[in-house]
Amino acid sequence: MTSLKDQFQNDERFKNWQQNQQKGRICAGIVVIVAAILFFCRELGFFVPSWIFTWPVLLIVIGVISGIKHQFRNSAWIILITIGGIFLAGDLITAFSFDRFKVPVILLVIGLVLIFKPKNRCKNYAKYKFGSHHHWNVGAGETMKNSSDDFILLNNIFAGTTKTVISKDFKGGEINNTFGGAEINLMQADIVNEAVITIHQHFGGIKLMVPSNWIVKSDIVCVFGGIQDERPPVSVTGADNTKTLILRGRVFMGGVEIVSY
């Protein structure tokens, strides 16, 4: 059986997509190295501003990395940098009170998302390959039942999405949540070989309902978050090695819950 890697390896668009992913990893690596150097300098007695090691700065850094990785075509980087900048200003300027500006800041973020939302919906290789459209959900909840899409693409901002997938050749997807969440039911879906879901979760949670005999592998990087596989244990003979769900991406101040019913 031909794997996804064999199908994609000669595709030029896949190579371009892969280069963008590599840029994001390189940028993240540089940030980690710089952070290590700053920690060393502080321990050696050099002056390093304390605000550098605060969570608003981390939020801004994640936003910059996200922008570079997606060539600043997504809106998540705007939201992260805006929120991080507001809280950082609150820490640096004692006269600044964030509580007074909660509502206008939320409206500002939503406005920026509407303005800078990418017009080109084919922003990564999966969209090119499978021809699926990108679903945007801002400021409200939505339920989508019995989707036959082989590839799911969701964006939730201050919102949530409930989706039931019934595709018999499910290939994966991408889920981007910022102050939102998603509930994906894959109990009626099937995998021919393997499926890859890329998750970018910031402040919120994702619930995946996955058949107990599927193998789930996680390569997700968690910062102040976690992943829980609460499915009942399956014996080695009960697991289906031909059905593998791979989870990739990052979780910041959120979580991913995997269950089976």
N, C-alpha and C positions, 0 to 999 in steps of 0.2 A: 504494500500500500504506500502510495506516494505521500510523504510528509509535507506539512506546510512549508518547511524550509526548502525542500526540493522544488516546490512549485514557485517560490518567490525569488530564488537565488539569482535568476537571470533577468529579473525585472528591474529596469532602470529606476522606476519610481520607488521601488522598495529600497534601492541603494541610497537614494536621496533622503527618504524617510529615516533610514538607519543612520545616516550622517547627522541628521538633526538630533536623534536620540543620543549619539555619541557626544555631540557638543554639550548637551545637558549634563551628561556624566562627567565630562572634563571640567566644566564649570563648577559642579558640585564638589569635585575633588580638590580644586584650587581653593574653594571657600573653606573646606575642612583643614587644609594645610595652613592657610592663613590664620584660622582660629587657633590651631595648635601653636603657631609661632607667637601669637599674642598671649596665649596662656603662659608660654615659656618666659616671655618678656616680663609679664606681671610677677611671676614667681621669682625672677631674678632681681626684682626691685625697680624695674623701669616703669614709668608712668603709663598706664593704659586706662582710658576712661571706663568707668564701671558700666556705663550705658551700652557699651559694645556687646556685653554678654547678657543682654535682656531679651525676652521673648519677642518684643516688637521688632527688634533688629533682625531676629531670626525669621520673622514673618516677611520682612522686606527682602531679605536674602533669598528666601524661597520664591518670592514673587519674581525677582530678577532672573533666577535660574529657570523658572517656568517660562518666562518671556523669551529667553534665549533659546530654550529647547524647542519652542513652538514658533520661533521667528516672530514673536510678538503679534501673532495672529489670533490668539485666544484672549479672553477677557479676564481669566483668573489672575494673571499677574497684576492687572490694574487694581483689582479688589484687594489682593494681599498687600501690595505696597501702600495703598490708601489707608487701609485699616492699621497696618504697622506704623505708618507715618503719624496718624492721629494719636495713637497711644504713646508713641515715642515723644511726640510734642508735649503730651500731658506729663510725661516723666521729667522732661528737660525744663519745661516752663511751669513753674509752680503756680502761676496765676491762671493757668489753663485748666479748665474743668471739663472733662469729656462728657460727664453726665448731662450737662446742659445741651449738648450737641448731638445726642444719640439719633434723634429723628432726622435732622438735616443730613447727618453723615450717611445714614442708611439710604435716604433719597438720593444723595450725591453718588453713592456707589451704584445704585440701580440705574441712574442716568448715564453714568460712564459705561456701564455694560451695554445699554441700549445703543449708545453712540459708537462704541468701539467693537461691538460684536462683529466677528469676521464675516464679510460678505461671501468669501469663498468657503463653502461648507466642506470642501474636500481638503481638510487641513492636515491629514496624515495618510499614510499609505493604506490603511484599512479602508478608508472611505473611497480611495481610488479603486481599490481592488474589488470591493463588494458592492459599490454603488449605493450604499445606504445613506439616508439623509441624517443630519445632525439634529437632535431634539433639544430645544431650549425650554427651560421652565424657570421663570423668574417670579419670585414672590407669591407662589400659589402651589397647592398640591394637585397632582393629577394621577389618575388611574388609567392604565392601558392594559386591556385584557387580551389574551390569546393572540399574541404577536407571532407571526410566522417568519419574522426577520431572522436571517442567519447571523446577523451582526448587529448588536445593540449599541447605540451611541446616545448618551444622555448627559445633559448639563443641568444641574440644579443650583440655583442661587437663592438663598433664603426660601427654599421650597423643597418639595419631596416628590418622588415618583414611585408608583407601584406598577410593576410590569410582570406579566406572565408570558413566558416564551414557550412556544410549542414546536419550534423548528426541529426537524429530524436530522439536520446537518448543521448544528450550532457551531459557529467558528469562534465566538468570543465577542469582544466589544471594548468600549471605553466609557467609563463613568467618571464624570467630574462633578464633585459636590463641594460647594462653599457655603457654610452655614446652612446645610441642607442634608438630605439623605435619600436613600433609594432602597426599595424592597424588590428583589428580582427572584421570581419563582421559575426554577428550571426543572421542576419535578416531572413535567410532561415533555421536556426537550430531550434530544439525543445528540451524541457526539460520534462522528465517523472515526476520527483519529484523536485529535486534541483541539482544545479551544483555549484562547488566551484572552483574559479580561484585564485591561489596564485601568487601575483605580487611582484617582487623585482626590483624596478626601481631606478637606480642611474644615474642622469644627462640625462634627456630625457623625452619622453612622450609616453603614450599609448592611443590609441583611440579605444573604444569599441562601435560597432554598435549593439544595443540591441532592440528587439521589445518593443514597448511602453507599452504593457500589462504585461510584466515581472516585478516581484518585485526584485529590486536590493538592497541588504544589504551590507554595507561596514564596515569591521573591519580593514581597512588599517591604519597603523601608518604613518603619514606624518611629515617629517622634511624638512623645507624650500620647501614645495610643497603643492599640494592640489588635490582634487577630485571634478569634476563638472558633475552633471547629467543634461544635457541640453535637455532631452527628453520632449515632451509636456506633461502637466499634464493629468493624467488619473483619472477618478472618481473611487470611491471605488467599484462600481458595475462593472466597466470596467476592473479592475485589476484581473489577474488570480492568485489566491493564490496557485495553484498547480505548478506554474513555478517561482522558486526563484533562482536568481543568487547571490551567496555570494562572495564577494571580500575580500581577506585576504593578509597580507604581509606588506611591507613597501615601502615608496616612499621618496627618498632623492634628493632634488634639481630637482624635476621633477613633473609630473602631470599625472592624469588619466582623460580622457574626455569620457563621456558616451552620445551617441547620438542615434537617431532613425530616419529612413527614410521611 
